[in-house]
Amino acid sequence: MILNSIEQGAGPSVILLHGLFGTAKNLGVIARGLAPHARVISLDLRNHGDSPHNAAMSYPIMAHDVAETIAALGITAAALVGHSMGGKIAMHVALADPTLVNKLVVMDIAPVTYQHGYDAYAAAMQQLPLTPSLTRSAADAALAAAIPDATYRAFLLNNLILGGQPRWRVGLNEIRAAMPEMLKWQEPPGAAFPNPALFLRGGNSDYVRAASQEKIMALFPHATIKTIENAAHWLHADQPQAVIAALQEFLL
């Protein structure tokens, strides 16, 4: 699958991969921070943004999408930056074909299986009546009970297209069906990434715990793990300048 992409800047290639329910535009602050020094390409992952929908949503399949899209863009090797689900995809790309990835940045996710999911959020979005008169404020109010965090509701509502017959841009049916698969982690057998890697974790996040760091170093022996203080899981939203500075230092 060739993924939709947004490109800006010139220089060494940097590919940005967003998290679950996100789009290429969600990493815009990072793209703008790197674009003066790099060719920054932000991808919509399958079932997200303006990329095609498909029921298959395992990490090896989504990693193949990224590799196929990189090749279609005429790039032989690039730096990969992925947040959350995008970070897991980036790790799979790097482990499956290290020649394609000269540097790797993984933001607030580890190569482990997670227990928490977002199925209830996807279910609430599916149950929203998509009537022609629907407004964003009405949709926000309807989702408030199931999704109490107003900031996260606003993030999810970026996927709602209003006007005429409202619709969700994100593939909710495909994502709900694949949710158990997306919580898993299974690296390619015998894989280890030989190139530099940077793992950024939010200081207020529990996604990258001390117990995960041994697994990170086993698969990515040249990795550095850095904490972004006063940041939760969406560390690039909480501390954009600190994240951009860390990326510039590592990538450029």
Secondary structure in CASP SS format (residue, H / E / C, confidence):
PFRMAT SS
TARGET T0000
AUTHOR 0000-0000-0000
METHOD secondary structure of the structure
MODEL  1
M C 1.00
I C 1.00
L C 1.00
N C 1.00
S E 1.00
I E 1.00
E E 1.00
Q E 1.00
G C 1.00
A C 1.00
G C 1.00
P C 1.00
S E 1.00
V E 1.00
I E 1.00
L E 1.00
L E 1.00
H C 1.00
G C 1.00
L C 1.00
F C 1.00
G C 1.00
T C 1.00
A H 1.00
K H 1.00
N H 1.00
L H 1.00
G H 1.00
V H 1.00
I H 1.00
A H 1.00
R H 1.00
G H 1.00
L H 1.00
A C 1.00
P C 1.00
H C 1.00
A C 1.00
R E 1.00
V E 1.00
I E 1.00
S E 1.00
L E 1.00
D C 1.00
L C 1.00
R C 1.00
N C 1.00
H C 1.00
G C 1.00
D C 1.00
S C 1.00
P C 1.00
H C 1.00
N C 1.00
A C 1.00
A C 1.00
M C 1.00
S C 1.00
Y H 1.00
P H 1.00
I H 1.00
M H 1.00
A H 1.00
H H 1.00
D H 1.00
V H 1.00
A H 1.00
E H 1.00
T H 1.00
I H 1.00
A H 1.00
A H 1.00
L C 1.00
G C 1.00
I C 1.00
T C 1.00
A C 1.00
A E 1.00
A E 1.00
L E 1.00
V E 1.00
G E 1.00
H E 1.00
S C 1.00
M H 1.00
G H 1.00
G H 1.00
K H 1.00
I H 1.00
A H 1.00
M H 1.00
H H 1.00
V H 1.00
A H 1.00
L H 1.00
A H 1.00
D C 1.00
P H 1.00
T H 1.00
L H 1.00
V E 1.00
N E 1.00
K E 1.00
L E 1.00
V E 1.00
V E 1.00
M E 1.00
D C 1.00
I C 1.00
A C 1.00
P C 1.00
V C 1.00
T C 1.00
Y C 1.00
Q C 1.00
H C 1.00
G C 1.00
Y C 1.00
D H 1.00
A H 1.00
Y H 1.00
A H 1.00
A H 1.00
A H 1.00
M H 1.00
Q H 1.00
Q H 1.00
L C 1.00
P C 1.00
L C 1.00
T C 1.00
P C 1.00
S C 1.00
L C 1.00
T C 1.00
R H 1.00
S H 1.00
A H 1.00
A H 1.00
D H 1.00
A H 1.00
A H 1.00
L H 1.00
A C 1.00
A C 1.00
A C 1.00
I C 1.00
P C 1.00
D C 1.00
A H 1.00
T H 1.00
Y H 1.00
R H 1.00
A H 1.00
F H 1.00
L H 1.00
L H 1.00
N C 1.00
N C 1.00
L E 1.00
I E 1.00
L C 1.00
G C 1.00
G C 1.00
Q C 1.00
P C 1.00
R E 1.00
W E 1.00
R C 1.00
V C 1.00
G C 1.00
L H 1.00
N H 1.00
E H 1.00
I H 1.00
R H 1.00
A H 1.00
A H 1.00
M H 1.00
P H 1.00
E H 1.00
M H 1.00
L H 1.00
K C 1.00
W C 1.00
Q C 1.00
E C 1.00
P C 1.00
P C 1.00
G C 1.00
A C 1.00
A C 1.00
F C 1.00
P C 1.00
N C 1.00
P C 1.00
A E 1.00
L E 1.00
F E 1.00
L E 1.00
R E 1.00
G E 1.00
G C 1.00
N C 1.00
S C 1.00
D C 1.00
Y C 1.00
V C 1.00
R C 1.00
A H 1.00
A H 1.00
S H 1.00
Q H 1.00
E H 1.00
K H 1.00
I H 1.00
M H 1.00
A H 1.00
L H 1.00
F C 1.00
P C 1.00
H C 1.00
A E 1.00
T E 1.00
I E 1.00
K E 1.00
T E 1.00
I E 1.00
E C 1.00
N C 1.00
A C 1.00
A C 1.00
H C 1.00
W C 1.00
L H 1.00
H H 1.00
A H 1.00
D H 1.00
Q C 1.00
P H 1.00
Q H 1.00
A H 1.00
V H 1.00
I H 1.00
A H 1.00
A H 1.00
L H 1.00
Q H 1.00
E H 1.00
F H 1.00
L H 1.00
L C 1.00
END
